[in-house]
Amino acid sequence: MTKNAMIIGGGIGGLITALTLHRTGMSVKIFESVSEIKPLGVGINLLPHAVRILTNLGLEKELAEIGLPTGELLYVNKYGQRIWQEARGLEAGYLWPQYSIHRGRLQMMLLQAVKDRLGEESVITGHHLESFQSTDDGVEAHFINRKTNEKLGSYQADVMIGADGIHSNVRKHFYPEEGLPKFSGRILWRGITEAEPYLTERSMIMAGFQDQKFVAYPVTPKNNHTGEALINWIAELHVGGDVPPKSDWNEKVDKAIFAPSFSEWDFGWLNVPELIEKTDTVYAFPMVDRDPLSQWTFGKITLLGDAAHPMYPIGSNGASQAILDADALGQAFQHEKDVKLALRAYEEARLQPTASIVESNRKNGPEVVMQIAEERAPRGFDHIHDIISQQELEDISNQYKQIAGFHQQTLNRHQHV
């Protein structure tokens, strides 16, 4: 008999989980709180191990149409001096690209793929999870309209996956005392704007150090008529405190709050204050995560993506790890027909690796090279190897790739797994 799955949350993790479970022969429904899924957000990166999974799902052509293959990654100090530079994706010898991509465009592409393959009725919007309980047959979930509190009925499934984000109701059910996400003391101001691309026109740059950082990367090719591309950027500052300042993170914020801190960051090849100035709408986000859990799976219910392992946005890993979760869940159900055993196998495959990334990101992950450069040479340097050896730089880069699961030789070797 065909098993049916209920996925709570129609974000990137939930949509890809629907595609992977459908491929195993399961019947799947996604329940999403908002009444209409819109292409919200700014830029994200998809690393080669995540692109491999999307390619195996038959989405290679669609990805190539909406994403820009990242060519290189540069870490520079606050003066624009190069600390570390490496090729990415195909240029680095991977069998799959790394994509810089607009999060909303990716979500809408995945949503369309789900509707095309599973049917329009597979995505149920305007349904906010109120409560649920395990039954002899599986899981029964109760939904409400979040705006009106109107009760919308109950649904049964053999398995339920909580892919409902960092404020997950499914997670809260099992960990009611956990409270708010942990605040790093840092705020991210994010924008996306049309501007002239820099360096190779496919360069992702990270400038500064732990308490003052600027990240930028194009998410579209250069327009031949305007000479401009869509550039995603993030300005980050340490503001302190244990709790993030109260704000609506979807509201436009005043650039005067943070822009003065970057007023002199003109590197010649990238003018940071000009990029900020050109941007119409800027959003503020607290840099938060949660402590790794000892358990995601409870009988026929499990967690996935940010509901399972929210992490600092370091190392371009958030969306990629949700995609790896979805793939591991699909593989578990391919090899194990018993729901509880399959969910346990999924947890066993993903719990520890994601916990390691959460912990590594708290220590700045691969971006630690910027902090080392700041501490050893706060006024800049004549040559990077005067303050940090090539071997130390390579070790930091390779160690993070191992932790995050995208070491090039290992990934290419397992291309058919």
TADA-V882954 format. One record per residue. RES is the residue in three letters. D_CENTER is the distance of its C-alpha to the mean C-alpha in Angstrom with 1 decimal. Layout:
# TADA-V882954
res=RES d_center=D_CENTER
res=RES d_center=D_CENTER
This chain:
# TADA-V882954
res=MET d_center=34.9
res=THR d_center=31.5
res=LYS d_center=29.0
res=ASN d_center=26.9
res=ALA d_center=23.5
res=MET d_center=22.1
res=ILE d_center=18.4
res=ILE d_center=17.6
res=GLY d_center=14.9
res=GLY d_center=14.3
res=GLY d_center=10.6
res=ILE d_center=8.7
res=GLY d_center=9.2
res=GLY d_center=12.7
res=LEU d_center=13.7
res=ILE d_center=13.1
res=THR d_center=14.8
res=ALA d_center=17.6
res=LEU d_center=18.1
res=THR d_center=18.2
res=LEU d_center=20.6
res=HIS d_center=22.7
res=ARG d_center=23.2
res=THR d_center=24.7
res=GLY d_center=27.2
res=MET d_center=25.9
res=SER d_center=26.3
res=VAL d_center=23.1
res=LYS d_center=22.7
res=ILE d_center=19.6
res=PHE d_center=20.4
res=GLU d_center=18.6
res=SER d_center=19.8
res=VAL d_center=19.9
res=SER d_center=22.9
res=GLU d_center=21.3
res=ILE d_center=17.7
res=LYS d_center=17.4
res=PRO d_center=15.2
res=LEU d_center=13.8
res=GLY d_center=11.3
res=VAL d_center=11.1
res=GLY d_center=9.7
res=ILE d_center=6.5
res=ASN d_center=7.3
res=LEU d_center=7.9
res=LEU d_center=10.0
res=PRO d_center=13.4
res=HIS d_center=13.2
res=ALA d_center=10.7
res=VAL d_center=12.9
res=ARG d_center=15.8
res=ILE d_center=14.9
res=LEU d_center=14.6
res=THR d_center=17.8
res=ASN d_center=19.5
res=LEU d_center=18.8
res=GLY d_center=20.8
res=LEU d_center=18.2
res=GLU d_center=18.9
res=LYS d_center=21.1
res=GLU d_center=18.9
res=LEU d_center=15.9
res=ALA d_center=18.5
res=GLU d_center=19.7
res=ILE d_center=16.7
res=GLY d_center=14.8
res=LEU d_center=16.3
res=PRO d_center=16.7
res=THR d_center=15.8
res=GLY d_center=19.1
res=GLU d_center=18.9
res=LEU d_center=17.3
res=LEU d_center=19.6
res=TYR d_center=19.8
res=VAL d_center=22.7
res=ASN d_center=24.5
res=LYS d_center=25.4
res=TYR d_center=28.2
res=GLY d_center=26.2
res=GLN d_center=27.7
res=ARG d_center=25.8
res=ILE d_center=24.8
res=TRP d_center=22.9
res=GLN d_center=22.2
res=GLU d_center=21.0
res=ALA d_center=20.6
res=ARG d_center=17.4
res=GLY d_center=17.0
res=LEU d_center=20.4
res=GLU d_center=22.1
res=ALA d_center=21.3
res=GLY d_center=23.0
res=TYR d_center=20.1
res=LEU d_center=21.1
res=TRP d_center=18.0
res=PRO d_center=16.4
res=GLN d_center=13.2
res=TYR d_center=12.3
res=SER d_center=11.5
res=ILE d_center=11.1
res=HIS d_center=11.4
res=ARG d_center=8.9
res=GLY d_center=12.2
res=ARG d_center=14.0
res=LEU d_center=11.6
res=GLN d_center=11.8
res=MET d_center=15.6
res=MET d_center=16.1
res=LEU d_center=14.7
res=LEU d_center=16.8
res=GLN d_center=19.8
res=ALA d_center=19.5
res=VAL d_center=19.6
res=LYS d_center=22.6
res=ASP d_center=24.3
res=ARG d_center=24.2
res=LEU d_center=24.4
res=GLY d_center=26.3
res=GLU d_center=25.8
res=GLU d_center=26.8
res=SER d_center=23.9
res=VAL d_center=21.6
res=ILE d_center=23.3
res=THR d_center=22.2
res=GLY d_center=23.7
res=HIS d_center=23.7
res=HIS d_center=22.5
res=LEU d_center=22.9
res=GLU d_center=25.8
res=SER d_center=26.8
res=PHE d_center=27.2
res=GLN d_center=29.4
res=SER d_center=30.0
res=THR d_center=33.1
res=ASP d_center=35.3
res=ASP d_center=33.7
res=GLY d_center=30.0
res=VAL d_center=28.2
res=GLU d_center=29.4
res=ALA d_center=27.0
res=HIS d_center=28.4
res=PHE d_center=26.8
res=ILE d_center=27.7
res=ASN d_center=27.3
res=ARG d_center=25.3
res=LYS d_center=27.3
res=THR d_center=30.8
res=ASN d_center=30.4
res=GLU d_center=32.3
res=LYS d_center=32.1
res=LEU d_center=30.8
res=GLY d_center=31.9
res=SER d_center=30.7
res=TYR d_center=29.2
res=GLN d_center=29.7
res=ALA d_center=27.7
res=ASP d_center=28.0
res=VAL d_center=24.5
res=MET d_center=21.9
res=ILE d_center=18.1
res=GLY d_center=16.4
res=ALA d_center=12.9
res=ASP d_center=13.6
res=GLY d_center=10.9
res=ILE d_center=11.6
res=HIS d_center=15.2
res=SER d_center=15.8
res=ASN d_center=19.5
res=VAL d_center=19.6
res=ARG d_center=18.5
res=LYS d_center=21.0
res=HIS d_center=23.7
res=PHE d_center=23.6
res=TYR d_center=22.9
res=PRO d_center=24.9
res=GLU d_center=25.6
res=GLU d_center=22.2
res=GLY d_center=22.0
res=LEU d_center=19.5
res=PRO d_center=16.3
res=LYS d_center=17.3
res=PHE d_center=17.5
res=SER d_center=17.3
res=GLY d_center=19.9
res=ARG d_center=17.7
res=ILE d_center=16.8
res=LEU d_center=14.5
res=TRP d_center=16.3
res=ARG d_center=14.4
res=GLY d_center=16.3
res=ILE d_center=16.7
res=THR d_center=20.2
res=GLU d_center=22.6
res=ALA d_center=24.0
res=GLU d_center=25.6
res=PRO d_center=23.3
res=TYR d_center=24.1
res=LEU d_center=24.9
res=THR d_center=24.2
res=GLU d_center=22.5
res=ARG d_center=19.4
res=SER d_center=18.8
res=MET d_center=15.8
res=ILE d_center=17.4
res=MET d_center=16.8
res=ALA d_center=20.0
res=GLY d_center=21.7
res=PHE d_center=21.1
res=GLN d_center=19.5
res=ASP d_center=21.2
res=GLN d_center=21.1
res=LYS d_center=18.5
res=PHE d_center=17.7
res=VAL d_center=15.0
res=ALA d_center=15.7
res=TYR d_center=15.1
res=PRO d_center=16.6
res=VAL d_center=14.9
res=THR d_center=18.3
res=PRO d_center=21.5
res=LYS d_center=24.4
res=ASN d_center=26.6
res=ASN d_center=30.0
res=HIS d_center=31.8
res=THR d_center=30.1
res=GLY d_center=29.0
res=GLU d_center=25.7
res=ALA d_center=22.0
res=LEU d_center=19.1
res=ILE d_center=17.6
res=ASN d_center=14.4
res=TRP d_center=15.1
res=ILE d_center=14.2
res=ALA d_center=17.2
res=GLU d_center=17.0
res=LEU d_center=20.1
res=HIS d_center=21.3
res=VAL d_center=23.1
res=GLY d_center=24.0
res=GLY d_center=24.6
res=ASP d_center=23.3
res=VAL d_center=22.2
res=PRO d_center=20.3
res=PRO d_center=22.8
res=LYS d_center=23.3
res=SER d_center=21.9
res=ASP d_center=20.5
res=TRP d_center=17.0
res=ASN d_center=17.5
res=GLU d_center=20.8
res=LYS d_center=21.8
res=VAL d_center=22.6
res=ASP d_center=25.4
res=LYS d_center=24.5
res=ALA d_center=27.6
res=ILE d_center=25.7
res=PHE d_center=23.8
res=ALA d_center=25.1
res=PRO d_center=28.3
res=SER d_center=26.4
res=PHE d_center=25.4
res=SER d_center=28.7
res=GLU d_center=30.0
res=TRP d_center=26.9
res=ASP d_center=28.4
res=PHE d_center=28.0
res=GLY d_center=30.2
res=TRP d_center=27.6
res=LEU d_center=25.1
res=ASN d_center=26.4
res=VAL d_center=23.8
res=PRO d_center=26.1
res=GLU d_center=26.9
res=LEU d_center=23.4
res=ILE d_center=22.8
res=GLU d_center=26.2
res=LYS d_center=25.6
res=THR d_center=22.6
res=ASP d_center=23.9
res=THR d_center=21.2
res=VAL d_center=19.0
res=TYR d_center=16.8
res=ALA d_center=16.6
res=PHE d_center=13.9
res=PRO d_center=14.8
res=MET d_center=12.9
res=VAL d_center=12.9
res=ASP d_center=12.2
res=ARG d_center=14.6
res=ASP d_center=17.0
res=PRO d_center=16.5
res=LEU d_center=18.7
res=SER d_center=21.6
res=GLN d_center=21.3
res=TRP d_center=19.0
res=THR d_center=21.6
res=PHE d_center=24.7
res=GLY d_center=27.1
res=LYS d_center=25.7
res=ILE d_center=22.6
res=THR d_center=19.2
res=LEU d_center=15.7
res=LEU d_center=12.4
res=GLY d_center=8.6
res=ASP d_center=8.4
res=ALA d_center=12.1
res=ALA d_center=12.8
res=HIS d_center=10.9
res=PRO d_center=9.1
res=MET d_center=8.6
res=TYR d_center=9.3
res=PRO d_center=7.0
res=ILE d_center=9.3
res=GLY d_center=9.7
res=SER d_center=6.7
res=ASN d_center=5.3
res=GLY d_center=2.6
res=ALA d_center=2.7
res=SER d_center=5.8
res=GLN d_center=7.0
res=ALA d_center=7.2
res=ILE d_center=9.0
res=LEU d_center=11.1
res=ASP d_center=12.0
res=ALA d_center=13.3
res=ASP d_center=15.2
res=ALA d_center=16.7
res=LEU d_center=17.8
res=GLY d_center=19.4
res=GLN d_center=21.2
res=ALA d_center=22.4
res=PHE d_center=24.0
res=GLN d_center=25.5
res=HIS d_center=27.3
res=GLU d_center=28.2
res=LYS d_center=29.8
res=ASP d_center=30.1
res=VAL d_center=27.2
res=LYS d_center=27.4
res=LEU d_center=27.6
res=ALA d_center=24.7
res=LEU d_center=22.4
res=ARG d_center=23.8
res=ALA d_center=23.2
res=TYR d_center=19.5
res=GLU d_center=19.2
res=GLU d_center=21.3
res=ALA d_center=19.1
res=ARG d_center=15.7
res=LEU d_center=16.8
res=GLN d_center=17.9
res=PRO d_center=15.4
res=THR d_center=12.5
res=ALA d_center=15.0
res=SER d_center=15.8
res=ILE d_center=12.3
res=VAL d_center=12.3
res=GLU d_center=15.9
res=SER d_center=15.4
res=ASN d_center=12.8
res=ARG d_center=15.4
res=LYS d_center=17.8
res=ASN d_center=15.8
res=GLY d_center=14.8
res=PRO d_center=16.0
res=GLU d_center=16.4
res=VAL d_center=19.4
res=VAL d_center=21.5
res=MET d_center=21.4
res=GLN d_center=22.6
res=ILE d_center=25.3
res=ALA d_center=26.5
res=GLU d_center=26.8
res=GLU d_center=28.7
res=ARG d_center=31.0
res=ALA d_center=31.6
res=PRO d_center=30.9
res=ARG d_center=33.2
res=GLY d_center=31.8
res=PHE d_center=33.2
res=ASP d_center=35.5
res=HIS d_center=33.6
res=ILE d_center=30.4
res=HIS d_center=32.4
res=ASP d_center=34.8
res=ILE d_center=32.2
res=ILE d_center=29.8
res=SER d_center=30.8
res=GLN d_center=29.2
res=GLN d_center=29.0
res=GLU d_center=27.1
res=LEU d_center=24.5
res=GLU d_center=24.2
res=ASP d_center=24.0
res=ILE d_center=21.1
res=SER d_center=19.1
res=ASN d_center=20.2
res=GLN d_center=19.8
res=TYR d_center=16.1
res=LYS d_center=15.7
res=GLN d_center=17.8
res=ILE d_center=15.9
res=ALA d_center=12.5
res=GLY d_center=14.6
res=PHE d_center=14.8
res=HIS d_center=18.2
res=GLN d_center=19.9
res=GLN d_center=23.2
res=THR d_center=22.0
res=LEU d_center=19.5
res=ASN d_center=22.1
res=ARG d_center=24.7
res=HIS d_center=23.0
res=GLN d_center=22.3
res=HIS d_center=24.4
res=VAL d_center=23.2
